[in-house]
Amino acid sequence: MIGGMTPLPPGRDEPTFAIIGAAMEVHRLMRRGFLEAIYYEALALEFGLRGIPFVSQVPCSVEYKGQRLHGFYKLDFVCYDGVVVEVKASSATTPADYAQVLNYLAVSGHEVAVLINFGRPSLEYRRFALSDAEFR
């Protein structure tokens, strides 16, 4: 057991497991049908209730050939000083969503991300690791 909790499922790291658990609680209570901003706010509250350290709306600049571009990303959350969390509320996630998360990892310097989609009957989530990506 880890910290008095039941053992983690194989292949799950503790921070990712905690983040997904918080998202499951939000989805269990709210179900689907709300706008992304509502789930975002509820998830921030749940992170706080569970003691999950996080920063929200983290600006992340983009460079091209060593020059910082004017445009930038805002990461929904960075939890535990290193796990990027992207929140969606759509009927399905697509390869474009996966590419977005991998780009967030590439430009932010973080290694792990979780894409969470509240728009399905069951919570949809996927963990990404930059080391597993086809590009770096």
C-alpha positions as CSV (number, residue, x, y, z in Angstrom):
1,M,0.0,0.0,0.0
2,I,1.1,3.6,-0.7
3,G,0.3,6.2,2.0
4,G,-2.6,4.1,3.4
5,M,-4.2,3.8,0.0
6,T,-5.0,0.6,-1.9
7,P,-2.2,-0.4,-4.3
8,L,-1.9,1.5,-7.6
9,P,-3.0,-0.4,-10.7
10,P,0.0,-1.5,-12.8
11,G,1.4,1.1,-15.0
12,R,0.0,4.1,-13.1
13,D,2.1,6.6,-11.3
14,E,0.8,8.1,-8.1
15,P,0.3,11.7,-9.3
16,T,-1.5,10.6,-12.5
17,F,-3.7,8.2,-10.4
18,A,-4.7,11.0,-8.0
19,I,-5.5,13.4,-10.9
20,I,-7.7,10.9,-12.6
21,G,-9.4,10.0,-9.3
22,A,-10.3,13.7,-8.8
23,A,-11.7,13.9,-12.4
24,M,-13.7,10.7,-11.8
25,E,-15.3,12.4,-8.8
26,V,-16.2,15.5,-10.7
27,H,-17.7,13.4,-13.5
28,R,-19.6,11.2,-11.0
29,L,-21.3,14.2,-9.4
30,M,-21.8,16.4,-12.5
31,R,-22.2,13.9,-15.3
32,R,-21.8,15.2,-18.8
33,G,-23.4,18.1,-20.6
34,F,-21.7,21.2,-19.1
35,L,-19.3,23.5,-20.8
36,E,-15.6,22.9,-20.5
37,A,-15.2,25.9,-18.2
38,I,-17.6,24.4,-15.6
39,Y,-15.6,21.2,-15.4
40,Y,-12.4,23.1,-15.3
41,E,-13.6,25.1,-12.2
42,A,-15.0,22.0,-10.5
43,L,-11.8,20.1,-11.1
44,A,-9.8,22.9,-9.6
45,L,-12.0,22.7,-6.5
46,E,-11.6,19.0,-6.3
47,F,-7.8,19.3,-6.6
48,G,-7.9,21.7,-3.7
49,L,-10.1,19.4,-1.6
50,R,-7.8,16.5,-2.3
51,G,-4.6,18.4,-1.6
52,I,-3.4,18.0,-5.1
53,P,-0.9,20.8,-5.8
54,F,-1.7,22.6,-9.0
55,V,-1.3,25.9,-10.9
56,S,-3.9,26.8,-13.4
57,Q,-3.8,28.7,-16.8
58,V,-0.1,28.4,-17.0
59,P,1.3,30.5,-19.9
60,C,3.7,28.6,-22.1
61,S,5.6,30.4,-24.8
62,V,6.5,28.9,-28.2
63,E,9.8,29.5,-30.0
64,Y,10.8,29.2,-33.7
65,K,14.5,29.0,-34.5
66,G,15.4,30.5,-31.2
67,Q,12.9,33.4,-31.4
68,R,10.0,33.6,-29.1
69,L,6.7,33.9,-31.0
70,H,4.0,36.3,-29.8
71,G,1.4,33.5,-29.6
72,F,1.4,31.2,-26.6
73,Y,-0.4,28.4,-25.0
74,K,-2.2,28.4,-21.7
75,L,-2.0,25.0,-20.1
76,D,-5.2,24.2,-18.2
77,F,-3.3,22.8,-15.2
78,V,0.1,21.8,-14.1
79,C,-0.1,19.5,-11.1
80,Y,2.7,18.2,-8.9
81,D,5.1,20.7,-10.6
82,G,5.2,18.5,-13.7
83,V,1.9,16.8,-14.9
84,V,0.1,18.8,-17.6
85,V,-3.7,18.4,-17.4
86,E,-5.8,19.3,-20.4
87,V,-9.6,19.5,-19.9
88,K,-12.2,18.8,-22.6
89,A,-16.0,18.5,-22.7
90,S,-16.6,17.0,-26.1
91,S,-18.4,14.0,-27.5
92,A,-15.1,12.4,-28.5
93,T,-11.4,13.2,-28.4
94,T,-9.5,13.1,-31.7
95,P,-6.0,12.8,-32.9
96,A,-5.9,16.7,-33.0
97,D,-6.5,16.7,-29.2
98,Y,-3.7,14.2,-28.8
99,A,-1.4,16.3,-30.9
100,Q,-2.3,19.4,-28.9
101,V,-1.3,17.6,-25.6
102,L,2.0,16.4,-27.1
103,N,2.7,19.9,-28.3
104,Y,2.1,21.2,-24.8
105,L,4.6,18.7,-23.5
106,A,7.2,19.6,-26.1
107,V,7.0,23.3,-25.5
108,S,6.5,23.2,-21.7
109,G,9.4,20.9,-20.9
110,H,7.2,18.6,-18.9
111,E,7.3,14.9,-19.5
112,V,3.8,13.7,-18.5
113,A,0.3,14.9,-19.4
114,V,-3.3,13.7,-18.9
115,L,-6.1,14.5,-21.3
116,I,-9.5,14.4,-19.5
117,N,-12.8,14.5,-21.4
118,F,-15.9,15.1,-19.4
119,G,-18.2,15.0,-22.4
120,R,-18.8,11.3,-22.5
121,P,-21.2,9.0,-20.5
122,S,-18.1,7.6,-18.8
123,L,-15.1,9.8,-18.0
124,E,-12.5,9.5,-20.8
125,Y,-8.9,10.0,-20.0
126,R,-5.5,9.3,-21.5
127,R,-2.0,9.6,-20.1
128,F,0.8,10.9,-22.4
129,A,4.5,10.7,-21.8
130,L,6.8,12.8,-24.0
131,S,9.3,9.9,-24.0
132,D,6.7,7.8,-25.7
133,A,5.9,10.4,-28.4
134,E,7.0,9.9,-32.0
135,F,8.7,13.2,-32.0
136,R,10.8,15.2,-29.5
